[in-house]
Amino acid sequence: MLRAARAAKVARVQHYVWLDQDETYPARFREAMRVAIRTLEDEAVRRAYEGERKLVNYKGKPVRDVD
C-alpha cells in the first residue's frame, strides 16, 4: 500500500479516509481491484502457455535465450 500511495502521490491513510467518507469510492476501488486481478491472472495464464523468454548471461555476456 505504501508504494501505491507514493506512486499516486497521496498520503497512505487517504485510502481509508476515502473508504470512510466517499460513498462511491468503495465500489470504484473494488472494481479497480477486480480489473487488476483479472489482468494478473490473464498474464499468468499467458506465461503458462507461451512461456517467457529469458536471456542467460555468463560472466556478463549473453549466452543464449531460454524458454
Secondary structure, 3 states (H helix, E strand, C coil): CHHHHHHHCCCCCHHHHHHHHCCCHHHHHHHHHHHHHHHHHHHHHHHHHHCCCEEEEECCEEEEEEC
